[in-house]
């Protein structure tokens, strides 16, 4: 496992910009170490906490842009739903987000093969009608994203040593 370093100056500047920028200082460092790829070779380079933070940012970004269908079609279904992301969110104090991820996981588990299959652009757009079950969860996340992101950032700030070495 590589030692991941972030600078105090970068953290201070990002914190002034907002919670999402603060989180991104860490996740940018993780992406640099992994070459931006989550593979069998790069997964061991990050700790469980680092993976969870990276998973949160991926989850947030994908849901903000295109919802669960996009998240899954972009190949992150397993990373979010097979790994203990939801459990760790609960352990970090984000019980409502954890419940939301578990609810989405039920849909994912029931339809995984179809959700993950290759699709044309038209087939991808049709997924939003086929999987309206995600709509309520996506709406709730979008309404509460700032709250969730602030909670994640606060957890990271209180446990910096778990996420990187500050230099």
C-alpha positions in Angstrom: 0.0 0.0 0.0 1.3 3.4 -1.0 1.6 6.3 1.4 -0.7 8.9 0.1 0.2 12.5 0.9 -1.8 15.7 0.6 -0.6 19.2 1.5 -2.0 21.2 4.4 -2.1 24.2 2.0 -4.2 22.3 -0.5 -6.6 21.2 2.2 -7.0 24.7 3.6 -7.6 26.2 0.2 -10.1 23.4 -0.7 -11.9 23.8 2.6 -12.5 27.5 1.9 -14.0 26.5 -1.5 -16.4 23.9 -0.1 -16.8 20.4 1.2 -16.8 18.8 -2.2 -13.5 20.5 -3.0 -12.1 19.3 0.4 -13.0 15.7 -0.4 -11.6 16.0 -3.9 -8.1 16.9 -2.6 -8.0 13.3 -1.2 -9.7 11.6 -4.1 -7.4 13.3 -6.7 -4.5 11.9 -4.7 -6.1 8.4 -4.8 -6.7 8.6 -8.5 -3.1 9.6 -9.1 -1.9 6.6 -7.1 -4.2 4.2 -9.0 -3.7 5.8 -12.4 -7.4 6.6 -12.4 -8.2 2.9 -12.8 -9.9 0.6 -10.3 -8.4 -2.8 -11.1 -7.3 -5.9 -9.3 -3.7 -4.4 -9.5 -4.7 -1.0 -8.2 -7.3 -1.9 -5.5 -4.7 -2.9 -2.9 -3.0 0.5 -3.2 -5.8 2.1 -1.1 -7.0 1.4 2.4 -10.7 0.6 3.1 -11.3 4.1 4.3 -9.7 5.6 1.2 -11.8 3.3 -1.0 -14.9 4.4 0.8 -14.1 8.1 0.3 -13.4 7.5 -3.4 -16.6 5.5 -3.6 -18.5 8.4 -2.1 -17.2 10.8 -4.6 -17.9 8.5 -7.5 -21.4 7.9 -6.1 -22.0 11.6 -5.6 -20.7 12.6 -9.0 -22.6 9.9 -10.9 -25.9 10.5 -9.1 -25.6 14.3 -9.6 -25.0 13.8 -13.4 -27.0 10.8 -14.4 -28.4 8.8 -11.5 -28.1 5.1 -10.6 -28.4 4.0 -14.2 -25.4 6.0 -15.3 -23.4 4.9 -12.2 -24.0 1.3 -13.1 -23.5 1.7 -16.8 -20.2 3.4 -16.2 -19.1 0.3 -14.4 -19.4 1.3 -10.7 -22.2 -1.0 -9.7 -20.0 -3.5 -8.1 -17.7 -0.9 -6.5 -20.7 0.7 -4.8 -23.1 -2.2 -4.2 -20.8 -5.3 -3.7 -18.3 -3.6 -1.5 -19.3 -2.5 2.1 -19.9 1.1 1.0 -23.4 1.3 2.6 -22.3 -0.3 5.8 -19.3 2.1 6.1 -21.6 5.1 5.5 -23.7 4.0 8.5 -20.5 3.6 10.6 -19.4 7.1 9.6 -22.8 8.4 10.9 -24.7 8.7 7.6 -27.5 6.3 8.4 -30.0 7.8 5.9 -27.5 7.6 3.1 -26.7 4.0 4.1 -30.4 3.1 3.9 -30.7 4.8 0.5 -27.7 2.8 -0.9 -29.2 -0.5 0.6 -32.5 0.3 -1.1 -30.8 0.9 -4.5 -28.7 -2.3 -3.9 -32.0 -4.3 -3.7 -32.9 -3.0 -7.2 -29.4 -3.6 -8.5 -29.2 -7.1 -7.1 -32.6 -8.0 -8.6 -31.7 -6.7 -12.1 -27.9 -6.7 -12.1 -27.5 -8.6 -15.4 -29.8 -6.3 -17.3 -28.5 -3.1 -15.6 -24.9 -4.0 -16.5 -25.3 -5.1 -20.1 -23.9 -3.1 -22.9 -26.4 -0.7 -24.4 -26.8 1.7 -27.3 -27.4 5.4 -26.4 -31.1 4.9 -27.1 -31.2 1.7 -24.9 -29.4 3.7 -22.2 -31.9 6.5 -22.3 -34.8 3.9 -22.1 -33.3 2.6 -18.8 -34.6 5.7 -17.0 -38.1 4.5 -17.8 -37.4 0.9 -17.2 -35.8 1.6 -13.8 -38.1 4.4 -12.4 -37.7 2.6 -9.0 -34.5 4.5 -8.7 -36.2 7.9 -9.1 -37.3 8.4 -5.5 -33.9 7.5 -4.2 -32.1 9.8 -6.7 -34.5 12.7 -5.8 -33.8 12.2 -2.1 -30.0 12.2 -2.7 -30.2 15.3 -4.8 -32.2 17.1 -2.1 -29.7 16.1 0.6 -26.4 15.9 -1.3 -24.9 19.0 0.4 -25.8 17.6 3.9 -24.3 14.2 3.0 -21.2 15.7 1.5 -20.7 17.9 4.6 -21.1 14.9 6.9 -18.5 12.9 4.9 -16.1 15.9 4.9 -16.6 16.3 8.6 -15.8 12.6 9.2 -12.6 12.9 7.1 -11.6 16.1 8.9 -12.0 14.4 12.2 -10.0 11.3 11.1 -7.4 12.8 8.7 -4.8 10.1 9.4 -7.1 7.4 8.0 -7.2 9.2 4.6 -3.8 10.6 3.9 -0.6 11.8 5.4 -0.7 15.6 5.7 2.5 17.3 4.7 
